[in-house]
Amino acid sequence: MNRFRMKSLFLFLLLFPLAGTTFLSPKQSAASKPDAMAGTILPKPGPAKFVQGVPDSSELRQYRVAGHVLDFQSGGIIVASGSHALKLEFLNARSVLPEPSEPVKDSREAPQLGKVTYHDLWDGISLVYEKTESGVVESTYYIQPGETKASNPVDQIRLRYNVPLKVDASGDLVLSFTTGEMRETQPVAWQEVEGKRVAMESEYRLLGGREVGFTVRGYNPRYPLVIDPVLRWNTFLGGLYSCDNSRGIAVDADGKVYVVGWSTESWGSPVRAFTAVADTFVAKMDVNGVLLWHTFLGGGLEDFGYGIAVDTGGNVYVTGLSYSSWSAPVRPFAGDWAEAFVAKLDGSGALQWNTFLGGLYQDVGYGIAVDTSANIYVVGVSAASWGSPVDLFSGNTDAFVAKVNSGGVLQWNSFLGGGSADEGRGIAVDTGGYVYVTGYSGATWGWPVSGNSGPFAAKVDSGGVLQWNTFLGANGAGIALDTSGNVYVTGYSGATWGSPVRPYTRNLDTSVAKLNANGILQWNTFLGGDGDDEARGICVDTSGNVYVASASTAAWGSPEWPFAGDQDGSIAKLDASGVLQWNTFLGSTGWDYCSGIAADTTGNVYVAGEGYATWGSPVRPFVGGPNAFVAKIQDIPCVVPTLTSLAPSSATVGAPGFSLVVVGSAFVDRAIVMWDGTGRPTTFISSSELNATIGANDLMVGKSVQITVRNLDYGISNALEFRIKNPVPSLTALLPSNASAGAQGSNLVVTGSAFV
């Protein structure tokens, strides 16, 4: 998340329309698209001419990204698609040719954007445009250290757009077209001062008409400054008068996002129509948060979706609760009350089959998982026995676990619990077909590894036979596995338990626990502050980092995005040892919460929840409350570099400045060479070499200096010693050079060089 380069200033901005933002006027629906842009909209540029790595006389470089064409010219850029075009001019800037990171090939088709740089566009300022993983274009301003003609180098940056501008209440720059809006995210800034992160206030500065600059308050040009939006995108799902709630989220290998929840009225253009009262909805979004399709599942009464999973073929599986039969179920609706349902959709949202699980009384499916053979596993709660259970129903309510094959046929079901109230909430399955569940029990059962009642975790084999169960000190809300078979459980607790890594605070705290494959507690920790914090979901990435989604009623930690008010969704990252890495809040000044969380393999985290007001810069707008929301957060993994040598490794006091060659491994673009903990201007040569500028002022005193490298994510290397040596003096004359025996004492003048 934290992007860092050793320059005196680093401005990082996202242009969200290139992430697939829909252009909507107040009178247009989400499905409508403008046919043309009027007034100030420019025509779509024609194809560029390329001559073996050198642009033609138009000084133009043209690239494609996320359905748009980008024209980079010496005086600005144009961002265009078939329906809109945005022109951006650099004012009071030098005439600088855009330079690509790779040679331009002789081709009639514009290539995909990589990186384009305008070197020294303003005095001491370079500008870089580059494509990110998610297809959003980043614009990055670098202000070099040292004196510039401007008293404040930031004031030199002046941009003119071809459309009207405003800054909204959230600090985003809004570009107003006749058919809708584009947005550039609010900058977030901090400086590194003596090894500590110091927050800076930064904002857009409207300069009149259609011109804009930046204001960074408290900027000290002696130290690096970072301006970095964290949130990649957020979007809302739902209708104007509907109550819309998202409960579960999943992501496939291509980064597409799937969400399940429920709505109380129809919205959009669903694959399967809304029926009545409340229906389960399922929605699919692309990597940029653009809605691809959504559908409704349900009958003539209420239906609620709680859990979702996706297989390697892009098929989607959901579970929840239905109060009446619908479609043509594989296993019929059997009770007078609600029953758990399972449904399979293909990658286009078409229903493949649905089935019901349960008996005469109420049954609810809360969690769902799918294995590599497309077998489906469901956890929930039942108020009576049903099926031919592996372990019998005990009474009151029991947690249930069920296995359904890829055709929707029940393979087995089993009950977990004692004579009191028990329910299952979260489920996960490993590559060996073992199933892990979590929930809550009012009395002991099984042969617990520890404890005798309360929140539980349990392991069941591929035939439904209980392997172990254990009791924990917090209500079980979600469960996840790492690649080594360790089990992670989250919930919430009103009191401390175990030997927590981070202590319990007060009221309700989110609780996270790690168990080994045998159910033995490895560690537990608490997340929260003075309010109530209730966990709703958990996931683990391929590196063993743990992400937890909660609802919080007060601020805590050192959040990347601040607490907004009332109740916010809360996201936290822990390392494999349970140590908090970061936390952030998502939401408005109203009532918001996160209910589901998922991670992909490239450092992105996805959350689903509900909000009662708009926030962020949503891809699909908030239209009335509450609406379901989905958000994507980028988490850049920590890469720790290693130093092996310095050239030179020493200098003498008073020597002129020089370029220090730092050799090692795992250096990243934007890495910084640190001189006794303070950054020095750094040039990235390769992943094994950096060049740092050492000034003459650094060589005024003889001493040993510790050289380290800090990557953009704050991964810090080992240290190597650089010695500043005092020079060896040389004598050339003495005055006087002799004296008579018995003469009076006098001053001796010693002449030479390299005295200190």
Stockholm file with secondary structure:
# STOCKHOLM 1.0

chainA/1-756         MNRFRMKSLFLFLLLFPLAGTTFLSPKQSAASKPDAMAGTILPKPGPAKFVQGVPDSSELRQYRVAGHVLDFQSGGIIVASGSHALKLEFLNARSVLPEPSEPVKDSREAPQLGKVTYHDLWDGISLVYEKTESGVVESTYYIQPGETKASNPVDQIRLRYNVPLKVDASGDLVLSFTTGEMRETQPVAWQEVEGKRVAMESEYRLLGGREVGFTVRGYNPRYPLVIDPVLRWNTFLGGLYSCDNSRGIAVDADGKVYVVGWSTESWGSPVRAFTAVADTFVAKMDVNGVLLWHTFLGGGLEDFGYGIAVDTGGNVYVTGLSYSSWSAPVRPFAGDWAEAFVAKLDGSGALQWNTFLGGLYQDVGYGIAVDTSANIYVVGVSAASWGSPVDLFSGNTDAFVAKVNSGGVLQWNSFLGGGSADEGRGIAVDTGGYVYVTGYSGATWGWPVSGNSGPFAAKVDSGGVLQWNTFLGANGAGIALDTSGNVYVTGYSGATWGSPVRPYTRNLDTSVAKLNANGILQWNTFLGGDGDDEARGICVDTSGNVYVASASTAAWGSPEWPFAGDQDGSIAKLDASGVLQWNTFLGSTGWDYCSGIAADTTGNVYVAGEGYATWGSPVRPFVGGPNAFVAKIQDIPCVVPTLTSLAPSSATVGAPGFSLVVVGSAFVDRAIVMWDGTGRPTTFISSSELNATIGANDLMVGKSVQITVRNLDYGISNALEFRIKNPVPSLTALLPSNASAGAQGSNLVVTGSAFV
#=GR chainA/1-756 SS CCCCCSSSEEEEEEEGGGGTCCCCCTTCCTTCCCSCCCTTCCCCCCCCCEETTEECTTCCEEEEETTEEEEEETTEEEEECSSCEEEEEETTCCCCCCEESSCCCSCSSCCBCCEEEEEEEETTEEEEEEECTTSCEEEEEEECSSCCSSSSGGGGCCEEESSCEEECTTSCEEEEETTEEEEECCCCEEEEETTEEEEEEEEEEEEETTEEEEEEETCCTTSCEEECCCEEEEEEECCSSCCEEEEEEEECTTSCEEEEEEESSCCSCCSSCCCSSCEEEEEEECTTSCEEEEEEECCSSCEEEEEEEECTTSCEEEEEEESSCCSCCSSCCCCSSCEEEEEEECTTSCEEEEEEECCSSCEEEEEEEECTTCCEEEEEEESSCCSCCSSCCCSSCEEEEEEECTTSCEEEEEEECCSSCEEEEEEEECTTSCEEEEEEESSCCSCCSSCSSEEEEEEECTTSCEEEEEECSSEEEEEEECTTSCEEEEEEESSCCSCCSSCCCSSSEEEEEEECTTSCEEEEEEECCSSCEEEEEEEECTTSCEEEEEEESSCCSCCSSCCCSSBEEEEEEECTTSCEEEEEEECCSSBEEEEEEEECTTSEEEEEEEESSCCSCCSSCCCSSSEEEEEEEECCCCCCCEEEEEESCEEETTCCCEEEEEEEECCCTTCEEEETTEEECEEEEETTEEEEEECGGGGSSCEEEEEEEECTTCCBCCCEEEEEECCCCEEEEEESCCCCTTCCCCCCEEEEECCC
#=GC SS_cons         CCCCCSSSEEEEEEEGGGGTCCCCCTTCCTTCCCSCCCTTCCCCCCCCCEETTEECTTCCEEEEETTEEEEEETTEEEEECSSCEEEEEETTCCCCCCEESSCCCSCSSCCBCCEEEEEEEETTEEEEEEECTTSCEEEEEEECSSCCSSSSGGGGCCEEESSCEEECTTSCEEEEETTEEEEECCCCEEEEETTEEEEEEEEEEEEETTEEEEEEETCCTTSCEEECCCEEEEEEECCSSCCEEEEEEEECTTSCEEEEEEESSCCSCCSSCCCSSCEEEEEEECTTSCEEEEEEECCSSCEEEEEEEECTTSCEEEEEEESSCCSCCSSCCCCSSCEEEEEEECTTSCEEEEEEECCSSCEEEEEEEECTTCCEEEEEEESSCCSCCSSCCCSSCEEEEEEECTTSCEEEEEEECCSSCEEEEEEEECTTSCEEEEEEESSCCSCCSSCSSEEEEEEECTTSCEEEEEECSSEEEEEEECTTSCEEEEEEESSCCSCCSSCCCSSSEEEEEEECTTSCEEEEEEECCSSCEEEEEEEECTTSCEEEEEEESSCCSCCSSCCCSSBEEEEEEECTTSCEEEEEEECCSSBEEEEEEEECTTSEEEEEEEESSCCSCCSSCCCSSSEEEEEEEECCCCCCCEEEEEESCEEETTCCCEEEEEEEECCCTTCEEEETTEEECEEEEETTEEEEEECGGGGSSCEEEEEEEECTTCCBCCCEEEEEECCCCEEEEEESCCCCTTCCCCCCEEEEECCC
//
